[in-house]
Amino acid sequence: MPTKADSKVIVFGEPHEGAEKRKTISAVIQRKSDGKFLLLKWNEFGWIAPCVGGIDGDESPEVAAEREVLGETGYKVKAVKKLGGLIEPHFFSRRSKFR
């Protein structure tokens, strides 16, 4: 069931010609033992960010988040709640399928 947060779309970046739309997730992971958050450091770009990735096919955002965290970190996690709503990101991808 859509929530009030789902009715707004936040846009990051600028659309560009030839861009393909893809639903994505950003996974916020907090360790229970000390409350620290998991962030990834992208050495090539100097970025620090949460795990991010695309939602494949009919996959739910929760399943996509669990898959992306496992693939990017090797950690097996369980999605416990959805934060926020829809975001329209315009980002760079090395995979030609999404350029």
N, C-alpha and C positions, 0 to 999 in steps of 0.2 A: 504494500500500500504506500503510495507516495506521501512524503511528509512535507511540511512547509519548507524545509531546507531544500528539498528536491525541486521546488518550483523555480528556483533561481539558478542561473548558470553564470559562473565566474569565468572570465576569459583571461588567459595569460598569453602574452606574446601577440604577434600580428599574423593574421592569415596570409598565405602566399599562394601564388598560382601553382597549380599542380599538386597541392597538398592533399593528402588522404586523411579522412577523419577516422579516428580510432578511439574507442573508450579505453581509459587508463585508470590505474589505481596508484595511490601513494600509501604505503603501509607505515603506520606509526606503531613502533614496537617498544614497549616499556618492560624492563626486567622487574619482576615482582620483588626480588630479594633486596634491591637497593634503589628502585625507582628510576634508574638510568635509562636513557633512550638509545636505541640503535640507529646510527647514522652511517652512511657510506662516504668514504673519501674518494673522489675521482681525481687521481693524481694528474692525469693528462690535462684537466681543465681547472684544477684547484677548487672544485666544488665539494661541498659537504651537503648531503641530501638524504632523505629517507629512501627506502627501497621503492622503486617505481617500475611500472610495466603495464603492458596492454592486457585487456580482457579478451580472451580467445573465444570466438563463437558464442555459444549460449551459456558460457561460464558466468557464475555470479561474481560480483566484486570481491566477496569474501574468499571464495575459492581462488580467484586470481591473485589476491594478496598473499595467501598462504603459499601458492606456487612460486610467485616471484621472490618472496623472502627465502624460500628453500633454494631456488636457483641462484640467487645472488650472494647468499651468505652460507648456505649449508645448514642453517637452523630450521628445524621443524617447528612451526608456530600454529596457533589456533586463533582464528578471527573471533573476537568476542563482541565487538560492536562497530557500527558504521558511524563515522564522524563526518559532519558536513554534508554537502550535497554535490551536485554536478559541477564539474570544472571542464572548460574547453581549453586544453593546452595546445600551444603551437610550439613544437620543439624539434630539435635536430635528432635524426636517427641515422646511424651508419648503415642500417639495413635498407637496401635500395627499395624494397617493397614499401617502405614507409617514408621515403623521401619526397 
